[in-house]
Amino acid sequence: MDTRSGPGPSALPVRRRFDLPALGPDARLAAVEFGDPARPFDLIFLHANGFNAMTYRDVLAPLAGRLHVLAVDQQGHGGSPQRTAIEGRTSWSDLSLDLIALLDLLDGPPVVLAGHSLGGAVSLFAAAQRPDRVRALALFDPVIPSKAMVAQLLAAEGQWTRGNPLAEGALRRRAVFPSRQAVIDSYRGRGPFKTWPDAALEGYVEDGFAERDDGQVELTCAPAWESSNFRSHGHDPWSYIARLTVPVTVLRASNGSTCNLVSEDELPDTVPRKHVETIADSTHFLPIERPDLTRATLLAACLHS
């Protein structure tokens, strides 16, 4: 079952909620929709760890004239509640199962899966497991550690617990602010937001914080959940890559990339069309820094697969 809230197909974005009964009575995902609801979805987009679908609003909205797009809040982000217990969690399999359940729920032909960072990795996992529901992949600096690093993490039972500044930093993240504007004023031009336009920051803050009874706002992605995503690596992206059978486009950052897949030669022969490119003068947040390139990549994946 899914619900749709918004004044009509011309409104951007339209908020959606999808119940996932196959995963339990409390399983649901929030999302935002762009484009004509009368046509099947062309593209599903997944965000980076700690962020949400609305972060990419201004990247995706211009595609609405040609594509029907669904940008999903992954579990524990934005409007999608966290269900998985953090204790004992060792991988992102819960997130890929959420995505697969959503793919099974949606009517229509196979879709293009796209994602940034964590969202790119989760899209990769789902495409490898359900190629019948996916017709292409477009990945933006997905989290793909080196094969040597993957071996170390698997030997550590999937837990990256030492020397992990991202996981440690997430736990220290300030969770409560007086208002959304106070968040924007605090974040603008700092840390990971140095290269962000105001529209992307405002989109992130809109669904990245929720009102509290005392009038303040609080992170919708709990610091402990964000940290868990940075820490839980009991999965092997390369084993999923070896199973791919759909066209693949990967855009990597030139500075601080999380993607150790650097060449088309590392993709299997079962991938019919492949493109791997490092984008000059980009950081891990290249979809937000280069919205025109991101849109062109997504459109090409949808039109040529």
C-alpha positions in Angstrom: 0.0 0.0 0.0 1.2 3.5 -0.7 -0.2 7.0 0.0 0.3 10.1 -2.0 -0.1 13.6 -0.7 0.1 16.8 -2.8 -2.1 19.1 -4.8 -1.6 17.4 -8.1 0.9 16.1 -10.7 2.2 19.6 -11.4 3.3 20.2 -7.8 7.0 19.4 -7.1 7.7 17.4 -5.1 4.8 15.3 -4.1 5.3 13.3 -0.9 4.7 9.6 -0.8 4.6 6.9 1.8 5.0 3.2 1.0 4.1 0.4 3.5 6.2 -2.7 3.1 4.1 -5.5 4.6 6.6 -8.1 3.4 9.0 -6.8 5.9 6.6 -6.4 8.8 3.7 -4.2 10.0 6.0 -1.3 10.9 8.0 -1.3 7.7 7.5 1.8 5.6 9.5 4.2 3.5 8.8 7.9 2.8 9.7 9.4 -0.6 9.2 12.4 -2.8 7.9 12.1 -6.3 8.8 14.2 -9.4 7.0 14.0 -12.7 3.7 12.6 -14.2 2.1 10.1 -11.8 0.1 8.6 -14.6 3.2 6.9 -16.1 5.3 4.2 -14.4 8.4 5.2 -12.5 11.5 5.6 -14.7 14.0 6.2 -11.9 14.5 5.6 -8.2 17.2 7.6 -6.4 18.7 6.9 -3.0 20.6 9.5 -0.9 23.9 9.4 1.0 24.2 8.4 4.7 22.8 11.0 7.1 20.9 12.9 4.4 17.5 12.5 2.7 15.6 12.6 -0.5 14.8 16.4 -0.3 18.6 17.1 -0.3 18.5 16.4 -4.0 15.2 18.2 -4.7 16.8 20.8 -7.0 18.9 18.2 -8.8 15.9 16.0 -9.6 13.0 18.4 -10.1 14.1 19.6 -13.6 13.8 16.0 -14.8 10.1 15.9 -14.1 9.2 17.0 -17.6 10.7 13.9 -19.1 11.0 11.3 -16.3 8.9 10.0 -13.5 11.3 10.0 -10.5 11.0 8.6 -7.0 13.6 9.8 -4.4 13.4 7.6 -1.3 14.3 8.3 2.3 16.2 5.2 3.4 15.4 3.7 6.7 16.2 5.9 9.6 16.5 9.1 7.4 14.0 11.8 6.7 10.4 10.5 7.1 11.4 6.8 7.1 11.5 5.3 10.6 14.4 3.3 11.8 13.4 -0.3 12.5 16.6 -2.2 12.7 18.4 -2.4 16.0 21.8 -0.9 16.0 23.2 -3.5 18.4 24.5 -6.4 16.5 24.1 -4.7 13.1 27.0 -5.5 10.8 25.9 -4.6 7.2 23.6 -2.6 4.9 21.5 -5.7 4.0 18.5 -4.2 5.8 18.6 -1.2 3.5 18.9 -3.3 0.4 16.0 -5.5 1.6 13.9 -2.3 2.0 14.7 -1.3 -1.6 14.0 -4.7 -3.0 10.6 -4.7 -1.1 9.8 -1.3 -2.6 10.7 -2.6 -6.1 8.4 -5.5 -5.7 5.6 -3.2 -4.5 5.8 -0.9 -7.4 3.8 -1.6 -10.6 5.4 -1.2 -14.0 8.5 -2.2 -15.9 12.0 -2.4 -14.5 13.5 1.0 -13.3 16.8 2.7 -13.3 18.3 2.6 -9.9 20.6 5.6 -8.9 22.2 6.6 -5.7 24.9 8.7 -4.1 27.4 7.2 -1.6 25.5 4.8 0.7 22.6 5.1 -1.7 24.8 4.0 -4.6 26.0 1.0 -2.8 22.5 0.0 -1.7 21.3 0.4 -5.3 24.2 -1.8 -6.5 23.2 -4.5 -4.0 19.6 -4.5 -5.1 20.4 -4.6 -8.8 22.6 -7.6 -8.3 19.9 -9.4 -6.4 16.9 -8.4 -8.5 18.0 -7.8 -12.1 14.4 -8.5 -13.2 13.3 -5.2 -11.5 16.3 -3.1 -12.6 17.2 -2.0 -16.1 20.3 0.1 -15.4 22.5 1.6 -12.6 23.7 5.2 -12.2 26.0 5.5 -9.2 27.6 8.7 -7.9 30.7 8.1 -5.8 29.3 4.9 -4.3 30.9 3.4 -1.2 33.0 0.7 -2.7 36.1 0.0 -0.5 39.2 -1.6 -2.0 39.2 -5.4 -2.1 41.9 -5.5 0.6 39.8 -3.2 2.8 36.8 -5.4 2.3 38.8 -8.4 3.3 39.9 -6.7 6.5 36.3 -5.6 7.4 34.9 -9.0 6.8 37.6 -10.5 9.0 36.5 -8.1 11.7 33.0 -9.4 11.4 31.9 -6.3 9.5 32.6 -3.8 12.2 34.8 -0.9 11.4 35.2 0.2 15.0 38.8 1.6 15.2 40.2 4.5 13.2 36.8 5.5 11.8 36.5 9.3 12.1 33.2 9.4 10.2 31.5 7.0 12.6 33.0 8.8 15.6 32.1 12.2 14.2 28.5 11.2 13.7 28.1 10.3 17.3 29.3 13.8 18.3 26.9 15.5 15.9 24.6 18.1 17.5 21.1 16.8 17.3 18.9 19.7 18.5 18.7 23.3 17.3 16.4 26.1 18.1 15.0 26.2 14.6 15.7 25.1 11.0 17.1 28.5 10.2 19.5 28.1 13.1 20.7 24.8 11.5 21.2 26.5 8.1 23.1 29.4 9.7 25.3 26.9 11.6 26.0 24.6 8.6 26.3 27.1 5.7 29.8 27.0 4.2 31.2 24.7 6.8 32.5 21.1 6.9 30.9 18.9 4.2 28.6 21.8 3.2 31.5 24.0 1.9 30.6 23.3 -1.7 26.8 23.2 -1.3 24.4 25.8 -2.8 21.9 27.2 -0.4 19.0 25.3 -2.1 20.6 21.9 -1.4 21.3 22.8 2.2 17.7 24.0 2.7 16.3 20.9 1.1 18.4 18.7 3.5 17.4 20.7 6.5 13.7 20.6 5.6 13.4 16.8 6.1 16.6 16.3 8.0 15.0 17.9 11.1 11.6 17.5 12.7 9.8 19.8 15.2 9.8 18.8 18.9 7.1 19.5 21.5 9.4 22.2 23.0 9.5 24.1 19.7 13.1 23.2 18.8 14.1 20.9 15.9 15.9 17.6 16.1 17.8 15.4 13.6 15.5 12.8 11.9 18.6 10.6 11.3 19.8 9.8 14.8 23.5 10.3 15.3 23.8 6.6 16.4 22.1 5.4 13.2 24.3 7.5 11.0 27.3 6.2 12.9 26.0 2.6 12.5 26.0 3.0 8.7 29.6 4.3 8.8 30.6 1.4 11.0 28.7 -1.6 9.5 30.6 -3.1 6.6 29.9 -6.8 6.7 29.1 -6.9 3.0 31.3 -7.3 -0.1 30.4 -4.8 -2.8 32.8 -6.7 -5.2 30.7 -9.9 -4.9 27.7 -7.9 -6.0 29.6 -6.2 -8.8 30.5 -9.6 -10.1 26.8 -10.5 -10.4 25.7 -7.4 -12.4 23.9 -7.9 -15.7 22.6 -4.4 -16.4 24.2 -1.2 -17.9 26.3 0.6 -15.3 27.5 4.2 -15.1 29.8 5.2 -12.2 30.9 8.8 -11.6 33.7 9.1 -9.0 34.9 12.2 -7.1 38.4 13.4 -7.9 38.9 14.5 -4.2 38.1 12.3 -1.3 36.3 9.6 -3.3 34.8 6.6 -1.5 34.7 4.6 -4.7 37.6 2.2 -5.4 36.1 1.0 -8.7 38.2 3.1 -11.1 37.9 1.5 -14.5 35.3 -0.3 -16.7 37.7 -3.2 -16.7 36.7 -4.0 -13.1 33.1 -4.5 -14.2 32.2 -8.0 -15.4 31.6 -8.9 -19.1 28.0 -9.6 -18.2 27.5 -5.8 -18.0 26.3 -4.8 -21.5 27.3 -1.1 -21.3 29.7 0.4 -18.8 31.1 3.8 -18.1 33.4 4.7 -15.2 34.7 8.3 -14.9 36.5 10.4 -12.4 35.0 13.9 -12.4 37.7 16.6 -12.2 37.5 19.2 -9.4 34.7 17.3 -7.6 34.3 16.0 -4.0 32.3 13.2 -2.6 29.2 15.5 -3.0 29.5 15.7 -6.7 25.8 15.2 -7.4 25.1 18.4 -5.5 28.2 20.2 -6.9 27.5 19.2 -10.5 23.7 19.1 -10.9 23.7 19.5 -14.6 26.1 16.5 -15.1 24.0 14.5 -12.6 20.8 15.2 -14.5 22.4 14.4 -17.9 23.7 11.1 -16.5 20.4 10.1 -15.0 18.5 11.0 -18.2 20.9 9.1 -20.4 20.6 6.0 -18.1 16.8 6.2 -18.5 16.7 6.9 -22.2 19.4 4.4 -23.4 18.7 1.3 -21.3 
